[in-house]
Amino acid sequence: MKKQLNRKSGKTKQSSSEYLRKLASDLARIGKGFHARGWCLGTSGNLSAVAQSSPLRVVITSSGLDKEFLAPEQFLEVDGEGNVVRGKGRPSAEAAIHFAVIRVRSAGAVLHTHSVWSTVLSEAHRRAGSVSISGYEMLKGLDGVRTHEHTEHLPILENSQDMRELSIRVGELLKSQAQIHGFLLRGHGLYTWGATPHEAKRHVEILEFLMEVLVRSRSGASLA
């Protein structure tokens, strides 16, 4: 029997389902790894990847999941309005932030961690409005960065329970600061992205490493 072609995505229905399963499996593995490193403890953090761009379909974590036990079947497929197309449960309350990043940056994946390091730095640098990182070889792990002399700025946004309002501010930030690879929500954690889940994972690892260095170093010890 011939497979039916999904003209929008260019994938057959069967291959589309396989692709969704692969994305969910990749994200589950990434999320469990983040938990093991202390970056997504309890139910904190959320992960998403674009399954289809037109119309937009996103694979994203369900709300309230313990990342230590994250499984592929716990991911939802949602449309561009956040409505569940496939899966059981409701998407993360912060799905609107993921959509803002995806649309402004054409990101293929968005990852949010909630580490001690990002929380400490976002509070300590709240008056400055950003954390600046320069001089470290690890910066070259960020997409497009070729030298340790690069200065990476992590803007700090005030957190809010109004996700629509917060997602608008995120979109405005990303439009005005085109070179950044991530941002912090004060007292909440890191958001970063990439063309693929694996690139976004690399960005998390690089930025979390650098934030930990800042906190642990002498300069990080006098953060205010």
N, C-alpha and C positions, 0 to 999 in steps of 0.2 A: 504494500500500500504506500502510495506517495505521501511524503510529508507535506503539510501545508505551510506555506511561506508567510511569515509576518513581514509585510512590506516595509513597515516603519523601521523595524530593527534589523532587517536583513537576515534574521535567524529563523529556522524552522521552529515550530512549537516545541518539538522534542529538544532541539539544541538549546532553545531559550531556557527550558526547565533545567537542563544540565548546567547551563551557565549560572543560573540563579543558585543552584545547589553549591557550585564551586565558590561563588562569592560568599555565600553564607558560611561555608566551611572555612574559607580563608579568614573571614572576620572573626569567627568563633575561636580559631587557633590564636589569632592576634590578641583577642580580648583576654583569653586565659593566660597568655604570656605576660600581658600587662598586669594582671592580678598578681602573678607570681613575683613580679618586680615591685609590687607595692604601689603601682600607679593607678589601679582601679579596684580599690578595696570595697567590700560590701556591694552595694548596688550602684556605686558611683561610676561615672564614665558612660559613654555611648559611642557606637561605631556605625558607619554607613558606607555604602558604595553604590555607584550609579550602575544600574542594570541595563538601562535603555535611556537614550537622550530625547527621543521624540516619538511619542509623548514621554515625558519624564517618568521613569520608574526607578525607585530607590529601595535598596535592601538595607534595613536598619534594625537595630536591637529593639526588642519589646521593652516596655517600661518596667523598672523594678527588678532587674535580673542580677543575680550574684554572678559576677564575671568568672569566679573560680570554676563554676559548673556550666559555663556557656556552651550551648549546643547549636548546630546549624538550624534545627527546626524551631528555635526560639526567635529567629529573625523574621521580620515581616517584609512584604513587598508593598510599598505605598506609592501613590501617584503624586503629582506635583503639588497637590493641595493637602497632602498628609493623610488622605483616605486610604484605608487598608484594602489592597487589592487581593492579597493572598496571605494566609497565616492567621493565627489566633492571638488575640491580645490587642493592646494599643501601643502605638509607637512612643518612643521617648518623648517626654514633654519638650525636649530641646530640638525636636526635628526641624522646627522653623529656622534654627540657627544653621543646621546642616544645609538646608535648602538655600539659604542666603549665600553660604560659601560656595556651594555647587554652581549657583547661577552667576555670581560675580567672577569667580575664578575658573569657571569651567572645570572644576575639580572632579576627579573620578572617584575619590574617597575622602571622607572626613572622619577624623578620629579625635575623641575628647578624653583626656585623662584627668585625674584628680589627685596628683601626688602631693606629698608634704612639701616638696621643693617649690612647686608652682604656687601653692597656697601661701607659703611664707613670703616668697618674693612679691606676689601680687599685693599683699598687705603692706609690706615694707616700702614698696615703691609707688604706693597709690598716689602720693602727692605729685611725684614726677610724671606719672601717667604712662610710664613705660619702663622696661628693663632693657639695657643695652649690653650686648655681649660682643667682645672683639678680642682678637689675638690668639684664638684657640684653633688648633689644627682641625678639630672636630667640626668646625663650621663648614668645612669643605664637603661634608656629607649632605648639606642642603642643596636642593636643586638650583643650578646656575651659579653657585659660589665656587670660585676657583682659587682663593687665597685665604690664609689665616688672618690676613689684615682686614678682612671684611668685618663690618660692624652690623650685627643683626639686632633689630629693634623688635621687642615684644610689647606692643601696646597693651595697656590695662583698661578694660572697660568695667564700669560699675555693673554688678549683677542685678538682675530683676526677675520677678516671678511673672512678669508680663512678657511672654515669649515673642509676641508679635512686635512689641515696641523694641525689645532687645535685638531681634533679628534685623529690624530696620537699621538700628545703630551699627550692627555688624556689617551690613551691606555698605553703609556709608563709609565706614572705616576702611574696608577692603578696596573701595573705589579710590579713596584719597591716598592710601599708602600701598601702592601696587607692588612694592618690592618685599614686603614682609612675608614670612613663611608661617606665621602663627600669631596668636594673641592670647591674652590671659583675661579671664573673668575674675574680678577681685574676690578673694576668698573661695574661689570655686575651681579653677583649674585651667588647663591648656587646651586650646583648639588648634589643630594643624590639619593639613590636607596634602593630597598628591594626585598625580595622574592615575595611579593604581593604588589598591590597598597596601601593596608592599612598599611603594614609595612613601605613602603617608606614614606607614609603620617606621620607616627609616627616619623620617622627620621627627616623629615622636621620640625615638631613641636618641637622636642627636640633641634635641632641645632639652629633654629630660636630663641627659648627661650634663649639659652645660649649666642648667639651672642648679643641679646638685653641686657642681663645682663652685658656683658662685656662693651658695649657702655655706659650703664647707670651708671655703678659702677665707683668708684673713679679711679681704675686702668684703666678702659676703657676711662676715661676722659683725660688721658695723654697717648694717643695711640701710638704716634710716638716713 
